[in-house]
Each structure stands twice: as structure tokens, then as C-alpha cells.
Amino acid sequence: MCGIIGVIGNGPAAPLLVDGLKRLEYRGYDSAGIATIANGKIARRRSEGKIARLEAVLENEPLEGNVGIGHTRWATHGAPTTVNAHPHATDRVAIVHNGIIENFQRLRDELTAAGCRFETDTDTEVVAHLITRNLEDGMPPREATAAALERLEGAFALGILFTGEDGLIIGARRGSPLAIGYGDGEMFLGSDALALAPLTRRIAYLEEGDLVALTRDGAVVHDAAGRVAMREIHLTEQSGAAVGKGNYGHFMLKEIYEQPTVIGDTLSSFYHPVSGDVRLPELPFDLGRLPKITIAACGTAYYAGLIARYWLEKIARVPVDIDIASEFRYRDAPMPEGGLALFISQSGETADTLAALRFCRKQGQHIASLLNVAESTMARESDIVLRTLAGPEIGVCSTKAFTTQLVALACFTLACARARDAISHDEEARLSAARAEVPSRAAEVLNHDERLQELAREIARAETVIYIGRGTGFAIALEGALKLKEISYIHAEGFAAGELKHGPIALVDEGVPVVVIAPSDSLFEKTASNMEEVIARGAHVVFLSDAAGVAALGDRAATVIELPTVDPFVAPILYAIPVQLLAYHVAVIRGTDIDQPRNLAKSVTVE
Ligand code: M6R
């Protein structure tokens, strides 16, 4: 989950590389660097920290050259220092890498014994030395690279420059994504189309095992078997325009406020405008006959899947298995013939989710993905793609991607329910009406922003914050805790309210904030009892409920946020919003880097 970029042009490469890196910063921001070929020699500039720091370095020490590579890093091997920043170089090559070389220690020991001197703690540097040794043995650049790659285990997307070659970049991919861009007498390499969009709209995606030689005249691709291969050129939908924050202080707040609109857009895309029925892409399988749906995803997307499980089981009466993607494939769970595997991901690039997808493909499952980024690896590897229309989500903290995932999953549930004859016409009409009012109700929830900002002053002083809920409210409790810890760095945990007494209630002490997710649904009374249990132990209860819930129990809580009264089916979509706003305001008070919190990256492309 680093970003890489390469440029072979006719003007200065450095400004284009830096601009591309800014667009890739969502992949990691521990350090950044670029290398160019100037007068036949490799020159590098690197810096720890964000790209702004690299720009400062370049201002003092500019880099010449029309060909270059760049990298923004999310550290895996070695601390995020300038020395460990890419590009890594020998006197013959400079290299940028996204992925992990799993056998790097063995290779490093072998190369060290053969006399190579290592400057960094990274796994990537072994690749630079392997290629260099092949060049020293007389191999040309492409062959030297191909032979080095044969020694590697793990995942990589690579961009490589060669001393004396000011018209060549070699790229290669295995496991990590890589795209090539076609310009006019210039060529580009990038981790995704977003990075390349301002340079060209003509993009081709490399396939697994591809190695590409880029010159100013074009690209020659060799596939995993070493044969020359053609890769189709697409016109990317990505806009070259930079996405701005508007009048908002952070992308996260802007994205929270966009929710009523993007929820509405996503909802409309799943509705037939005349019949009002749910409209899905053409399916190569019968929804009515699926023996089982298996869902895998990570982080917030996984919590969207948890909610979908409640809906699909209860409303569509279909058996659902769900797991965190990084665990799922190691269980080697038996999968029924003709089952559907559904992957949920904002980016469509998350390595763990992609690995689960490929595992399910091998198990003969139908593959569906619910994605926000249409031009992503998961989209290319799925039988059907359901889209969320959230627009670019820049803040690392997922907000509008989550609520639009829920909207899409609600529609998918109703389509399954109808296909399986699991729902009456009246019930379907009731749930469809509930779904249709979500955008306007979401806008109402935003009116609580000021109240949540006040509450944030108290929460910001806490050492631990607990979130509890039942049913779909349990998933919102998990999501609320993740939001808070991710951007405020306060320890937070989400629990199934009924599970508290089996251990977690020991964390509750005088004044510990407990956020109770309690729409007045069939589980309300039970959640209420759990709330009383924490009140009895001195907790500061923040009660999120609707008018009926507040009338029943509002006077028992220290803080009450009254949300609109909606059908319990769609309640989790609305209850996600206050927990996002609360986390945001706490993080503002604590002065953290909200859009790029420490140790994280927007897209996690390593396992
Ligand atoms: O791009 P994805 O939806 O696959 O990403 C999955 C998680 O990495 C992501 O949701 C993460 O948990 C968020 N940063 C949480 O806010």
C-alpha cells in the first residue's frame, strides 16, 4: 500500500512525479521520494513524512531529467525514515515498489554473502541488488529484471530506472496493481488511473505477472510466460481535477456532509424509475436459488457486511456466512456449489479482500463485489459489480462509503427477498418506503452536529470509550468505536450489548463514556436493560435513540441525541452518522491529523 508513478516525457519529470504522488498519497504518507535520470546518471531526492516535505527538499535541490519514478510509502519493513524511503538505488538502477517481498531475508543473506552492501532495512533493496548483479553479468535491462523477479516471493508492483537509459522505464506487477498511461510521445506508469488522469485518459491495466518496457514511443508488455501480450487501452472515467475540501476544514467533514446526496444518488441507481423495483446489473446466476451468500471485507466495509447479514437472513431468508477478509481464506470453509461470494470494498484494491475473492473464485463461487471505485482490481475480477456512487472518498476514515454501501446492500436484500419469495407485497412496499426516506432523514441527522460538537469536549478527555448495541446496532457500535480510535487515538471498543456481562463490563467505571445505540426496535427493551447495568456502575451514558426511545428512557442517560423515527430496517444507516460526527469533533479537539491519521493509509494493498 504504497503509491508508485513513472514518467518518460519530453519536459521536466520532477513536477509531474510530485503531482502524481500527491494523488497517490491516500496509499501511504510515511515518506516519499523521486529519482530521475539526468545526464545518464540516477539522481534521487527523498524525505520522511508527507509529500510537502519532499517538495521542500526539491525546492532546495531540484532534480533535472525527463524520465523518472516516484513513490509514497506506507512502511512495512523498516522505520519510516529518509534512508528507508524509496526509490532505492545502486549505481546501476533505481527502484520503487508497492507490496512485500516475503523471501527478502533469505535473498538479503545470500546477496550480503556475495559482497552486496545494504543501506536500508527495507525488503525492496534486495530487488535493486538482484537486478544490478544481472546487469553486471551482461544481461540487458528487461532480461535482468525478468530474471530477478523469478527469485521473488510475495507481491509487487515495481517501477525501475537504469543508469545510462534516459528513455526506458521497466514496470512489473504480481499481486499489486499497476497501470500504464499512453501520452503523445510520452508514457506513464502508475499505481492507479487516479494518479495518471491529469497526464492522460488512455490507460491500460497490467495483468498478473506482466512485465512492461516503457519508452517514449509506447509499451511492450510480456506476460507471465514471457510472451509478448496486448493489454486493452481504456478511456478512464477518473477526472484529472484535484478533489477539494470546499469550505470544510477536513475531507472527512465534507464527506460526512455529502451523505444525504450520495445516499440519494446510490439509491436512485438501484431503482427502476418507472416500476420502482430494485434494479441490479444482469446476473449470471439466479438470486432465488443461491444456497448461501459468503461475505468478506475489511474494517468499515466488514461492518457494512455484518449489517447485511442481519438483513439477508431475516428479510431474504438466505443463509449468510461473513468473515474478516484477512481471516476468511485461512479457515478453508466448505463452500456450496453455486454459492455467491460478495466482497465489499470502497477502493476495490484491499489486498486481504482481493485474496479472499481469488480464493472463492477457486472454490467455484459466483463472484460479486460492492465497490466505490469502478476501475479497480476487484471490479476486473468480479462476475458482477454493484456500485456505490459515493464519489471520491479522500479522508482515510470511511464515512460516505459506509452509508452508501448500506443503501446498496438494503436494495440487494430486497431483490434477494423478492427472488426467493421471502417477502409479501405489503412488506416489500413498507421497506421500500423506509428506504426512500433515508436521504432526507440523513439530512435531519446532520442537524445534531452542534450538539455532538459539545459532547465531544467531554469525550475528548476520556481514556476509554465503549459503544454498545444489539442487532444491526451492534455493527454500528463496532463502527463508532473504529471511527473514534482511528482518528482521535482514544481507546474505544464496540460490544454486543448482551455480551457486556460476559467480561467487558469490567471496563466500566465512574464516568467512563458508554455510547448506547438504541433505535426503538424489537431489541430495544433488552438494550435498555444493558444500559441500566452500565449506569449502575457509574458510566456516562450517551443515548442515541428516536422519539419513542427518548420518551421511555431519555431521563436515564447523561446525554441524549434524538434521531429521526424510521423503520428499524434503515436505522443503522442513520445511526452511523452521529458516531462519525462525534469521532470527528473529538479528533479536532485533540488536534490529530484527521484526514491522514498516523500509521494508516486509505487503501491497504498489502496482506
Ligand atoms: O477500501 P476498503 O473499503 O476495502 O477498505 C477497507 C478498510 O481498510 C477501511 O474500511 C478502513 O477500515 C477505514 N479506514 C475505516 O474508516
Boltz pocket constraint, residues with backbone or C-beta under 6 A from the ligand:
constraints:
  - pocket:
      binder: B
      contacts: [[A, 298], [A, 299], [A, 300], [A, 301], [A, 344], [A, 345], [A, 346], [A, 347], [A, 348], [A, 349], [A, 350], [A, 353], [A, 396], [A, 397], [A, 398], [A, 399], [A, 482], [A, 483], [A, 486], [A, 601], [A, 602], [A, 603], [A, 604]]
      max_distance: 6.0
